[in-house]
Every structure is written in C-alpha cells, then in structure tokens.
Amino acid sequence: MSSNDEREDPDWDRADPSAVIGIAEGILIERYHIPGPMASALLESFATAADMSVIDAARWLLSTGRLP
C-alpha cells in the first residue's frame, strides 16, 4: 500500500463530543461484551480515576486503544 492510500487518523479533538463518547462506548461494548449502560459507567469510572473528563477519556481510548 502506498502512502497515498493510507488513511490518516481522525482528529478526535474536532469531532462532535457525543459521537466520540458513543464510539468509545461502542468499542467497550464490543471488546468486553457488556451492555451500553455498563460501558458508559466504565468510561466514567476510568475518567474519574485518571482525573480527566469523560470526553478526554473517550478520546484517549480512540487514540490509543486503551483506557486511561
């Protein structure tokens, strides 16, 4: 694949915050086979533990593939 064919990473800072959180929750749902409310609570819990906002925790997950 040439460099022209490679897709760039999305700029999560410019994306709609509710969409970013929804995508992050979707990843958690798929990865851990948990219901939506549990994915939301998990994201909020990790955000609190890392002393960051939920949107920043979601961006972290989307950028790194890991929870903070």
N, CA, C and O atoms as a Tripos MOL2 file, in Angstrom:
@<TRIPOS>MOLECULE
protein
  272   271    68     0     0
PROTEIN
NO_CHARGES

@<TRIPOS>ATOM
      1 N           0.8460   -1.1730    0.0000 N.3       1 MET1
      2 CA          0.0000    0.0000    0.0000 C.3       1 MET1
      3 C           0.8900    1.2340    0.0000 C.2       1 MET1
      4 O           1.8010    1.3330    0.8220 O.2       1 MET1
      5 N           0.6520    2.1540   -0.8830 N.am      2 SER2
      6 CA          1.4570    3.3720   -0.9350 C.3       2 SER2
      7 C           0.9820    4.3540    0.1230 C.2       2 SER2
      8 O          -0.1140    4.2130    0.6660 O.2       2 SER2
      9 N           1.8020    5.3370    0.4090 N.am      3 SER3
     10 CA          1.4510    6.3090    1.4460 C.3       3 SER3
     11 C           0.2050    7.1070    1.0640 C.2       3 SER3
     12 O          -0.4970    7.6070    1.9430 O.2       3 SER3
     13 N          -0.0750    7.2310   -0.2240 N.am      4 ASN4
     14 CA         -1.2830    7.9460   -0.6530 C.3       4 ASN4
     15 C          -2.5460    7.1690   -0.3390 C.2       4 ASN4
     16 O          -3.6220    7.7530   -0.2110 O.2       4 ASN4
     17 N          -2.4210    5.8380   -0.2120 N.am      5 ASP5
     18 CA         -3.5840    5.0090    0.0680 C.3       5 ASP5
     19 C          -3.8720    4.8770    1.5610 C.2       5 ASP5
     20 O          -4.9590    4.4440    1.9430 O.2       5 ASP5
     21 N          -2.9160    5.2440    2.4070 N.am      6 GLU6
     22 CA         -3.1040    5.1050    3.8420 C.3       6 GLU6
     23 C          -4.0450    6.1860    4.3450 C.2       6 GLU6
     24 O          -3.9850    7.3410    3.9220 O.2       6 GLU6
     25 N          -4.9180    5.7790    5.2610 N.am      7 ARG7
     26 CA         -5.8450    6.7290    5.8470 C.3       7 ARG7
     27 C          -5.2100    7.3730    7.0590 C.2       7 ARG7
     28 O          -4.5060    6.7100    7.8210 O.2       7 ARG7
     29 N          -5.4470    8.6410    7.2410 N.am      8 GLU8
     30 CA         -4.9350    9.3420    8.4060 C.3       8 GLU8
     31 C          -5.8630    9.0870    9.5880 C.2       8 GLU8
     32 O          -7.0550    8.8320    9.4150 O.2       8 GLU8
     33 N          -5.2980    9.1590   10.7910 N.am      9 ASP9
     34 CA         -6.1120    9.0360   11.9910 C.3       9 ASP9
     35 C          -7.0570   10.2220   12.0710 C.2       9 ASP9
     36 O          -6.6730   11.3470   11.7510 O.2       9 ASP9
     37 N          -8.2880    9.9780   12.4950 N.am     10 PRO10
     38 CA         -9.2200   11.0960   12.6350 C.3      10 PRO10
     39 C          -8.7590   12.0460   13.7420 C.2      10 PRO10
     40 O          -8.0580   11.6380   14.6690 O.2      10 PRO10
     41 N          -9.1500   13.2870   13.6390 N.am     11 ASP11
     42 CA         -8.8350   14.2730   14.6620 C.3      11 ASP11
     43 C          -9.9770   14.2780   15.6730 C.2      11 ASP11
     44 O         -10.9800   14.9680   15.4910 O.2      11 ASP11
     45 N          -9.8140   13.5110   16.7240 N.am     12 TRP12
     46 CA        -10.8840   13.3450   17.7120 C.3      12 TRP12
     47 C         -11.1700   14.6330   18.4680 C.2      12 TRP12
     48 O         -12.2590   14.7820   19.0220 O.2      12 TRP12
     49 N         -10.2230   15.5720   18.5100 N.am     13 ASP13
     50 CA        -10.4550   16.8420   19.1870 C.3      13 ASP13
     51 C         -11.4700   17.7000   18.4390 C.2      13 ASP13
     52 O         -12.1380   18.5420   19.0390 O.2      13 ASP13
     53 N         -11.5830   17.4890   17.1450 N.am     14 ARG14
     54 CA        -12.5000   18.2910   16.3260 C.3      14 ARG14
     55 C         -13.8450   17.6030   16.1190 C.2      14 ARG14
     56 O         -14.7830   18.2250   15.6200 O.2      14 ARG14
     57 N         -13.9510   16.3430   16.4910 N.am     15 ALA15
     58 CA        -15.1930   15.5940   16.2930 C.3      15 ALA15
     59 C         -16.2330   15.9780   17.3450 C.2      15 ALA15
     60 O         -15.8970   16.4760   18.4200 O.2      15 ALA15
     61 N         -17.4810   15.7410   17.0160 N.am     16 ASP16
     62 CA        -18.5890   16.0040   17.9330 C.3      16 ASP16
     63 C         -18.3960   15.1780   19.2070 C.2      16 ASP16
     64 O         -18.2630   13.9570   19.1240 O.2      16 ASP16
     65 N         -18.3780   15.8170   20.3870 N.am     17 PRO17
     66 CA        -18.1220   15.0880   21.6280 C.3      17 PRO17
     67 C         -19.0680   13.9120   21.8840 C.2      17 PRO17
     68 O         -18.6360   12.8600   22.3550 O.2      17 PRO17
     69 N         -20.3480   14.0860   21.5760 N.am     18 SER18
     70 CA        -21.2830   12.9780   21.8140 C.3      18 SER18
     71 C         -20.9870   11.8030   20.8880 C.2      18 SER18
     72 O         -21.1800   10.6510   21.2760 O.2      18 SER18
     73 N         -20.5270   12.0740   19.6860 N.am     19 ALA19
     74 CA        -20.1500   10.9970   18.7660 C.3      19 ALA19
     75 C         -18.8970   10.2840   19.2560 C.2      19 ALA19
     76 O         -18.8090    9.0580   19.1770 O.2      19 ALA19
     77 N         -17.9260   11.0450   19.7630 N.am     20 VAL20
     78 CA        -16.6890   10.4510   20.2730 C.3      20 VAL20
     79 C         -16.9940    9.5270   21.4430 C.2      20 VAL20
     80 O         -16.4760    8.4120   21.5090 O.2      20 VAL20
     81 N         -17.8330    9.9880   22.3650 N.am     21 ILE21
     82 CA        -18.2050    9.1710   23.5240 C.3      21 ILE21
     83 C         -18.9700    7.9360   23.0660 C.2      21 ILE21
     84 O         -18.7310    6.8390   23.5700 O.2      21 ILE21
     85 N         -19.8860    8.1020   22.1170 N.am     22 GLY22
     86 CA        -20.6400    6.9650   21.5960 C.3      22 GLY22
     87 C         -19.7560    5.9200   20.9390 C.2      22 GLY22
     88 O         -19.9680    4.7220   21.1270 O.2      22 GLY22
     89 N         -18.7730    6.3560   20.1740 N.am     23 ILE23
     90 CA        -17.8470    5.4230   19.5220 C.3      23 ILE23
     91 C         -17.0180    4.6960   20.5830 C.2      23 ILE23
     92 O         -16.8180    3.4840   20.5010 O.2      23 ILE23
     93 N         -16.5380    5.4450   21.5780 N.am     24 ALA24
     94 CA        -15.7510    4.8290   22.6540 C.3      24 ALA24
     95 C         -16.5870    3.7920   23.4100 C.2      24 ALA24
     96 O         -16.0990    2.7040   23.7160 O.2      24 ALA24
     97 N         -17.8320    4.1270   23.7080 N.am     25 GLU25
     98 CA        -18.7060    3.1720   24.3830 C.3      25 GLU25
     99 C         -18.9430    1.9410   23.5090 C.2      25 GLU25
    100 O         -18.9890    0.8180   24.0110 O.2      25 GLU25
    101 N         -19.0900    2.1530   22.2190 N.am     26 GLY26
    102 CA        -19.2680    1.0330   21.2930 C.3      26 GLY26
    103 C         -18.0690    0.0950   21.2930 C.2      26 GLY26
    104 O         -18.2250   -1.1240   21.2280 O.2      26 GLY26
    105 N         -16.8830    0.6660   21.3650 N.am     27 ILE27
    106 CA        -15.6700   -0.1580   21.4450 C.3      27 ILE27
    107 C         -15.6930   -1.0010   22.7070 C.2      27 ILE27
    108 O         -15.3900   -2.1930   22.6730 O.2      27 ILE27
    109 N         -16.0580   -0.3730   23.8300 N.am     28 LEU28
    110 CA        -16.1080   -1.1110   25.0960 C.3      28 LEU28
    111 C         -17.1700   -2.2100   25.0630 C.2      28 LEU28
    112 O         -16.9540   -3.2990   25.5930 O.2      28 LEU28
    113 N         -18.3010   -1.9290   24.4510 N.am     29 ILE29
    114 CA        -19.3710   -2.9210   24.3210 C.3      29 ILE29
    115 C         -18.8750   -4.1320   23.5330 C.2      29 ILE29
    116 O         -19.0820   -5.2760   23.9390 O.2      29 ILE29
    117 N         -18.2310   -3.8740   22.4240 N.am     30 GLU30
    118 CA        -17.7220   -4.9670   21.5870 C.3      30 GLU30
    119 C         -16.5730   -5.7120   22.2490 C.2      30 GLU30
    120 O         -16.5240   -6.9420   22.2290 O.2      30 GLU30
    121 N         -15.6580   -4.9660   22.8300 N.am     31 ARG31
    122 CA        -14.4610   -5.5740   23.4040 C.3      31 ARG31
    123 C         -14.7790   -6.4380   24.6200 C.2      31 ARG31
    124 O         -14.2410   -7.5350   24.7640 O.2      31 ARG31
    125 N         -15.6570   -5.9400   25.4980 N.am     32 TYR32
    126 CA        -15.9210   -6.6290   26.7670 C.3      32 TYR32
    127 C         -17.2850   -7.3140   26.8250 C.2      32 TYR32
    128 O         -17.6360   -7.9130   27.8420 O.2      32 TYR32
    129 N         -18.0530   -7.2290   25.7410 N.am     33 HIS33
    130 CA        -19.3730   -7.8660   25.6720 C.3      33 HIS33
    131 C         -20.2530   -7.4350   26.8490 C.2      33 HIS33
    132 O         -20.8160   -8.2640   27.5640 O.2      33 HIS33
    133 N         -20.3540   -6.1200   27.0260 N.am     34 ILE34
    134 CA        -21.1470   -5.5510   28.1090 C.3      34 ILE34
    135 C         -22.2580   -4.6850   27.5240 C.2      34 ILE34
    136 O         -22.1550   -4.2220   26.3880 O.2      34 ILE34
    137 N         -23.3220   -4.4640   28.3000 N.am     35 PRO35
    138 CA        -24.4010   -3.5940   27.8160 C.3      35 PRO35
    139 C         -23.9780   -2.1210   27.8130 C.2      35 PRO35
    140 O         -23.0240   -1.7320   28.4850 O.2      35 PRO35
    141 N         -24.7030   -1.3220   27.0480 N.am     36 GLY36
    142 CA        -24.3890    0.0920   26.9000 C.3      36 GLY36
    143 C         -24.2530    0.8640   28.2020 C.2      36 GLY36
    144 O         -23.2750    1.5900   28.3780 O.2      36 GLY36
    145 N         -25.2140    0.7280   29.1280 N.am     37 PRO37
    146 CA        -25.0730    1.4760   30.3810 C.3      37 PRO37
    147 C         -23.8060    1.1070   31.1650 C.2      37 PRO37
    148 O         -23.2180    1.9540   31.8370 O.2      37 PRO37
    149 N         -23.3980   -0.1430   31.0750 N.am     38 MET38
    150 CA        -22.1820   -0.5590   31.7650 C.3      38 MET38
    151 C         -20.9460    0.0420   31.0780 C.2      38 MET38
    152 O         -19.9820    0.4110   31.7490 O.2      38 MET38
    153 N         -20.9750    0.1360   29.7560 N.am     39 ALA39
    154 CA        -19.8660    0.7470   29.0260 C.3      39 ALA39
    155 C         -19.7440    2.2160   29.4040 C.2      39 ALA39
    156 O         -18.6350    2.7180   29.5870 O.2      39 ALA39
    157 N         -20.8600    2.9020   29.5210 N.am     40 SER40
    158 CA        -20.8640    4.3000   29.9250 C.3      40 SER40
    159 C         -20.2970    4.4500   31.3340 C.2      40 SER40
    160 O         -19.4740    5.3300   31.5840 O.2      40 SER40
    161 N         -20.7350    3.5930   32.2500 N.am     41 ALA41
    162 CA        -20.2390    3.6480   33.6310 C.3      41 ALA41
    163 C         -18.7460    3.3350   33.6880 C.2      41 ALA41
    164 O         -18.0130    3.9510   34.4610 O.2      41 ALA41
    165 N         -18.2940    2.3830   32.8770 N.am     42 LEU42
    166 CA        -16.8830    2.0280   32.8440 C.3      42 LEU42
    167 C         -16.0410    3.2050   32.3520 C.2      42 LEU42
    168 O         -15.0010    3.5150   32.9320 O.2      42 LEU42
    169 N         -16.4880    3.8490   31.2970 N.am     43 LEU43
    170 CA        -15.7700    5.0120   30.7670 C.3      43 LEU43
    171 C         -15.7190    6.1290   31.8050 C.2      43 LEU43
    172 O         -14.6750    6.7550   31.9940 O.2      43 LEU43
    173 N         -16.8390    6.3810   32.4760 N.am     44 GLU44
    174 CA        -16.8850    7.4060   33.5170 C.3      44 GLU44
    175 C         -15.9690    7.0510   34.6800 C.2      44 GLU44
    176 O         -15.2920    7.9240   35.2230 O.2      44 GLU44
    177 N         -15.9390    5.7900   35.0650 N.am     45 SER45
    178 CA        -15.0950    5.3420   36.1680 C.3      45 SER45
    179 C         -13.6160    5.5380   35.8600 C.2      45 SER45
    180 O         -12.8610    6.0270   36.7010 O.2      45 SER45
    181 N         -13.2070    5.1580   34.6580 N.am     46 PHE46
    182 CA        -11.8100    5.3390   34.2740 C.3      46 PHE46
    183 C         -11.4580    6.8140   34.1530 C.2      46 PHE46
    184 O         -10.3470    7.2160   34.4990 O.2      46 PHE46
    185 N         -12.3850    7.6190   33.6700 N.am     47 ALA47
    186 CA        -12.1410    9.0610   33.5760 C.3      47 ALA47
    187 C         -11.9190    9.6520   34.9640 C.2      47 ALA47
    188 O         -10.9990   10.4450   35.1650 O.2      47 ALA47
    189 N         -12.7530    9.2710   35.9120 N.am     48 THR48
    190 CA        -12.6160    9.7610   37.2840 C.3      48 THR48
    191 C         -11.2940    9.3220   37.8910 C.2      48 THR48
    192 O         -10.5920   10.1190   38.5140 O.2      48 THR48
    193 N         -10.9550    8.0480   37.7080 N.am     49 ALA49
    194 CA         -9.7070    7.5140   38.2650 C.3      49 ALA49
    195 C          -8.4770    8.2080   37.6670 C.2      49 ALA49
    196 O          -7.4600    8.3680   38.3420 O.2      49 ALA49
    197 N          -8.5760    8.6140   36.4060 N.am     50 ALA50
    198 CA         -7.4550    9.2700   35.7300 C.3      50 ALA50
    199 C          -7.5160   10.7950   35.8740 C.2      50 ALA50
    200 O          -6.6690   11.5070   35.3350 O.2      50 ALA50
    201 N          -8.5190   11.2910   36.6010 N.am     51 ASP51
    202 CA         -8.7130   12.7220   36.8160 C.3      51 ASP51
    203 C          -8.8160   13.4780   35.4920 C.2      51 ASP51
    204 O          -8.1430   14.4840   35.2700 O.2      51 ASP51
    205 N          -9.6820   12.9570   34.6240 N.am     52 MET52
    206 CA         -9.9240   13.6220   33.3460 C.3      52 MET52
    207 C         -11.4160   13.5860   33.0520 C.2      52 MET52
    208 O         -12.1640   12.8370   33.6790 O.2      52 MET52
    209 N         -11.8320   14.3860   32.1120 N.am     53 SER53
    210 CA        -13.2420   14.3960   31.7280 C.3      53 SER53
    211 C         -13.5710   13.1280   30.9330 C.2      53 SER53
    212 O         -12.6820   12.4470   30.4220 O.2      53 SER53
    213 N         -14.8530   12.8360   30.8440 N.am     54 VAL54
    214 CA        -15.2880   11.6640   30.0830 C.3      54 VAL54
    215 C         -14.9040   11.8060   28.6120 C.2      54 VAL54
    216 O         -14.4820   10.8350   27.9840 O.2      54 VAL54
    217 N         -15.0470   13.0040   28.0640 N.am     55 ILE55
    218 CA        -14.6960   13.1930   26.6550 C.3      55 ILE55
    219 C         -13.2020   12.9780   26.4410 C.2      55 ILE55
    220 O         -12.8040   12.4030   25.4280 O.2      55 ILE55
    221 N         -12.3700   13.4280   27.3760 N.am     56 ASP56
    222 CA        -10.9320   13.1970   27.2380 C.3      56 ASP56
    223 C         -10.5910   11.7150   27.3680 C.2      56 ASP56
    224 O          -9.7030   11.2200   26.6730 O.2      56 ASP56
    225 N         -11.2890   11.0050   28.2540 N.am     57 ALA57
    226 CA        -11.0750    9.5620   28.3860 C.3      57 ALA57
    227 C         -11.5000    8.8390   27.1050 C.2      57 ALA57
    228 O         -10.8410    7.8930   26.6740 O.2      57 ALA57
    229 N         -12.5980    9.2860   26.5040 N.am     58 ALA58
    230 CA        -13.0610    8.6880   25.2500 C.3      58 ALA58
    231 C         -12.0480    8.9470   24.1340 C.2      58 ALA58
    232 O         -11.7320    8.0460   23.3560 O.2      58 ALA58
    233 N         -11.5420   10.1770   24.0570 N.am     59 ARG59
    234 CA        -10.5200   10.4890   23.0470 C.3      59 ARG59
    235 C          -9.2680    9.6470   23.2660 C.2      59 ARG59
    236 O          -8.6490    9.1830   22.3080 O.2      59 ARG59
    237 N          -8.9010    9.4520   24.5200 N.am     60 TRP60
    238 CA         -7.7340    8.6300   24.8580 C.3      60 TRP60
    239 C          -7.9380    7.2130   24.3230 C.2      60 TRP60
    240 O          -7.0590    6.6460   23.6740 O.2      60 TRP60
    241 N          -9.1220    6.6510   24.6080 N.am     61 LEU61
    242 CA         -9.4230    5.2830   24.1420 C.3      61 LEU61
    243 C          -9.3640    5.1990   22.6270 C.2      61 LEU61
    244 O          -8.8000    4.2480   22.0860 O.2      61 LEU61
    245 N          -9.9290    6.1660   21.9390 N.am     62 LEU62
    246 CA         -9.9520    6.1310   20.4840 C.3      62 LEU62
    247 C          -8.5630    6.3360   19.8830 C.2      62 LEU62
    248 O          -8.2630    5.8050   18.8140 O.2      62 LEU62
    249 N          -7.7250    7.0960   20.5600 N.am     63 SER63
    250 CA         -6.3850    7.3690   20.0460 C.3      63 SER63
    251 C          -5.3850    6.2490   20.3400 C.2      63 SER63
    252 O          -4.5130    5.9510   19.5240 O.2      63 SER63
    253 N          -5.5260    5.6270   21.5280 N.am     64 THR64
    254 CA         -4.5390    4.6450   21.9610 C.3      64 THR64
    255 C          -5.0270    3.2090   21.9250 C.2      64 THR64
    256 O          -4.2310    2.2710   21.8850 O.2      64 THR64
    257 N          -6.3570    3.0460   21.9400 N.am     65 GLY65
    258 CA         -6.9180    1.7020   22.0130 C.3      65 GLY65
    259 C          -6.9720    1.1660   23.4390 C.2      65 GLY65
    260 O          -7.3750    0.0250   23.6630 O.2      65 GLY65
    261 N          -6.5620    1.9970   24.4070 N.am     66 ARG66
    262 CA         -6.5520    1.5960   25.8090 C.3      66 ARG66
    263 C          -7.3640    2.5970   26.6290 C.2      66 ARG66
    264 O          -7.5640    3.7420   26.2230 O.2      66 ARG66
    265 N          -7.8220    2.1420   27.7820 N.am     67 LEU67
    266 CA         -8.4470    3.0510   28.7240 C.3      67 LEU67
    267 C          -7.3420    3.7640   29.4990 C.2      67 LEU67
    268 O          -6.2600    3.2110   29.6970 O.2      67 LEU67
    269 N          -7.6210    4.9960   29.9400 N.am     68 PRO68
    270 CA         -6.5940    5.7320   30.7020 C.3      68 PRO68
    271 C          -6.3370    5.0910   32.0620 C.2      68 PRO68
    272 O          -5.5070    5.5800   32.8280 O.2      68 PRO68
@<TRIPOS>BOND
     1     1     2 1
     2     2     3 1
     3     3     4 2
     4     3     5 am
     5     5     6 1
     6     6     7 1
     7     7     8 2
     8     7     9 am
     9     9    10 1
    10    10    11 1
    11    11    12 2
    12    11    13 am
    13    13    14 1
    14    14    15 1
    15    15    16 2
    16    15    17 am
    17    17    18 1
    18    18    19 1
    19    19    20 2
    20    19    21 am
    21    21    22 1
    22    22    23 1
    23    23    24 2
    24    23    25 am
    25    25    26 1
    26    26    27 1
    27    27    28 2
    28    27    29 am
    29    29    30 1
    30    30    31 1
    31    31    32 2
    32    31    33 am
    33    33    34 1
    34    34    35 1
    35    35    36 2
    36    35    37 am
    37    37    38 1
    38    38    39 1
    39    39    40 2
    40    39    41 am
    41    41    42 1
    42    42    43 1
    43    43    44 2
    44    43    45 am
    45    45    46 1
    46    46    47 1
    47    47    48 2
    48    47    49 am
    49    49    50 1
    50    50    51 1
    51    51    52 2
    52    51    53 am
    53    53    54 1
    54    54    55 1
    55    55    56 2
    56    55    57 am
    57    57    58 1
    58    58    59 1
    59    59    60 2
    60    59    61 am
    61    61    62 1
    62    62    63 1
    63    63    64 2
    64    63    65 am
    65    65    66 1
    66    66    67 1
    67    67    68 2
    68    67    69 am
    69    69    70 1
    70    70    71 1
    71    71    72 2
    72    71    73 am
    73    73    74 1
    74    74    75 1
    75    75    76 2
    76    75    77 am
    77    77    78 1
    78    78    79 1
    79    79    80 2
    80    79    81 am
    81    81    82 1
    82    82    83 1
    83    83    84 2
    84    83    85 am
    85    85    86 1
    86    86    87 1
    87    87    88 2
    88    87    89 am
    89    89    90 1
    90    90    91 1
    91    91    92 2
    92    91    93 am
    93    93    94 1
    94    94    95 1
    95    95    96 2
    96    95    97 am
    97    97    98 1
    98    98    99 1
    99    99   100 2
   100    99   101 am
   101   101   102 1
   102   102   103 1
   103   103   104 2
   104   103   105 am
   105   105   106 1
   106   106   107 1
   107   107   108 2
   108   107   109 am
   109   109   110 1
   110   110   111 1
   111   111   112 2
   112   111   113 am
   113   113   114 1
   114   114   115 1
   115   115   116 2
   116   115   117 am
   117   117   118 1
   118   118   119 1
   119   119   120 2
   120   119   121 am
   121   121   122 1
   122   122   123 1
   123   123   124 2
   124   123   125 am
   125   125   126 1
   126   126   127 1
   127   127   128 2
   128   127   129 am
   129   129   130 1
   130   130   131 1
   131   131   132 2
   132   131   133 am
   133   133   134 1
   134   134   135 1
   135   135   136 2
   136   135   137 am
   137   137   138 1
   138   138   139 1
   139   139   140 2
   140   139   141 am
   141   141   142 1
   142   142   143 1
   143   143   144 2
   144   143   145 am
   145   145   146 1
   146   146   147 1
   147   147   148 2
   148   147   149 am
   149   149   150 1
   150   150   151 1
   151   151   152 2
   152   151   153 am
   153   153   154 1
   154   154   155 1
   155   155   156 2
   156   155   157 am
   157   157   158 1
   158   158   159 1
   159   159   160 2
   160   159   161 am
   161   161   162 1
   162   162   163 1
   163   163   164 2
   164   163   165 am
   165   165   166 1
   166   166   167 1
   167   167   168 2
   168   167   169 am
   169   169   170 1
   170   170   171 1
   171   171   172 2
   172   171   173 am
   173   173   174 1
   174   174   175 1
   175   175   176 2
   176   175   177 am
   177   177   178 1
   178   178   179 1
   179   179   180 2
   180   179   181 am
   181   181   182 1
   182   182   183 1
   183   183   184 2
   184   183   185 am
   185   185   186 1
   186   186   187 1
   187   187   188 2
   188   187   189 am
   189   189   190 1
   190   190   191 1
   191   191   192 2
   192   191   193 am
   193   193   194 1
   194   194   195 1
   195   195   196 2
   196   195   197 am
   197   197   198 1
   198   198   199 1
   199   199   200 2
   200   199   201 am
   201   201   202 1
   202   202   203 1
   203   203   204 2
   204   203   205 am
   205   205   206 1
   206   206   207 1
   207   207   208 2
   208   207   209 am
   209   209   210 1
   210   210   211 1
   211   211   212 2
   212   211   213 am
   213   213   214 1
   214   214   215 1
   215   215   216 2
   216   215   217 am
   217   217   218 1
   218   218   219 1
   219   219   220 2
   220   219   221 am
   221   221   222 1
   222   222   223 1
   223   223   224 2
   224   223   225 am
   225   225   226 1
   226   226   227 1
   227   227   228 2
   228   227   229 am
   229   229   230 1
   230   230   231 1
   231   231   232 2
   232   231   233 am
   233   233   234 1
   234   234   235 1
   235   235   236 2
   236   235   237 am
   237   237   238 1
   238   238   239 1
   239   239   240 2
   240   239   241 am
   241   241   242 1
   242   242   243 1
   243   243   244 2
   244   243   245 am
   245   245   246 1
   246   246   247 1
   247   247   248 2
   248   247   249 am
   249   249   250 1
   250   250   251 1
   251   251   252 2
   252   251   253 am
   253   253   254 1
   254   254   255 1
   255   255   256 2
   256   255   257 am
   257   257   258 1
   258   258   259 1
   259   259   260 2
   260   259   261 am
   261   261   262 1
   262   262   263 1
   263   263   264 2
   264   263   265 am
   265   265   266 1
   266   266   267 1
   267   267   268 2
   268   267   269 am
   269   269   270 1
   270   270   271 1
   271   271   272 2
@<TRIPOS>SUBSTRUCTURE
     1 MET1         2 RESIDUE 1 A MET
     2 SER2         6 RESIDUE 1 A SER
     3 SER3        10 RESIDUE 1 A SER
     4 ASN4        14 RESIDUE 1 A ASN
     5 ASP5        18 RESIDUE 1 A ASP
     6 GLU6        22 RESIDUE 1 A GLU
     7 ARG7        26 RESIDUE 1 A ARG
     8 GLU8        30 RESIDUE 1 A GLU
     9 ASP9        34 RESIDUE 1 A ASP
    10 PRO10       38 RESIDUE 1 A PRO
    11 ASP11       42 RESIDUE 1 A ASP
    12 TRP12       46 RESIDUE 1 A TRP
    13 ASP13       50 RESIDUE 1 A ASP
    14 ARG14       54 RESIDUE 1 A ARG
    15 ALA15       58 RESIDUE 1 A ALA
    16 ASP16       62 RESIDUE 1 A ASP
    17 PRO17       66 RESIDUE 1 A PRO
    18 SER18       70 RESIDUE 1 A SER
    19 ALA19       74 RESIDUE 1 A ALA
    20 VAL20       78 RESIDUE 1 A VAL
    21 ILE21       82 RESIDUE 1 A ILE
    22 GLY22       86 RESIDUE 1 A GLY
    23 ILE23       90 RESIDUE 1 A ILE
    24 ALA24       94 RESIDUE 1 A ALA
    25 GLU25       98 RESIDUE 1 A GLU
    26 GLY26      102 RESIDUE 1 A GLY
    27 ILE27      106 RESIDUE 1 A ILE
    28 LEU28      110 RESIDUE 1 A LEU
    29 ILE29      114 RESIDUE 1 A ILE
    30 GLU30      118 RESIDUE 1 A GLU
    31 ARG31      122 RESIDUE 1 A ARG
    32 TYR32      126 RESIDUE 1 A TYR
    33 HIS33      130 RESIDUE 1 A HIS
    34 ILE34      134 RESIDUE 1 A ILE
    35 PRO35      138 RESIDUE 1 A PRO
    36 GLY36      142 RESIDUE 1 A GLY
    37 PRO37      146 RESIDUE 1 A PRO
    38 MET38      150 RESIDUE 1 A MET
    39 ALA39      154 RESIDUE 1 A ALA
    40 SER40      158 RESIDUE 1 A SER
    41 ALA41      162 RESIDUE 1 A ALA
    42 LEU42      166 RESIDUE 1 A LEU
    43 LEU43      170 RESIDUE 1 A LEU
    44 GLU44      174 RESIDUE 1 A GLU
    45 SER45      178 RESIDUE 1 A SER
    46 PHE46      182 RESIDUE 1 A PHE
    47 ALA47      186 RESIDUE 1 A ALA
    48 THR48      190 RESIDUE 1 A THR
    49 ALA49      194 RESIDUE 1 A ALA
    50 ALA50      198 RESIDUE 1 A ALA
    51 ASP51      202 RESIDUE 1 A ASP
    52 MET52      206 RESIDUE 1 A MET
    53 SER53      210 RESIDUE 1 A SER
    54 VAL54      214 RESIDUE 1 A VAL
    55 ILE55      218 RESIDUE 1 A ILE
    56 ASP56      222 RESIDUE 1 A ASP
    57 ALA57      226 RESIDUE 1 A ALA
    58 ALA58      230 RESIDUE 1 A ALA
    59 ARG59      234 RESIDUE 1 A ARG
    60 TRP60      238 RESIDUE 1 A TRP
    61 LEU61      242 RESIDUE 1 A LEU
    62 LEU62      246 RESIDUE 1 A LEU
    63 SER63      250 RESIDUE 1 A SER
    64 THR64      254 RESIDUE 1 A THR
    65 GLY65      258 RESIDUE 1 A GLY
    66 ARG66      262 RESIDUE 1 A ARG
    67 LEU67      266 RESIDUE 1 A LEU
    68 PRO68      270 RESIDUE 1 A PRO
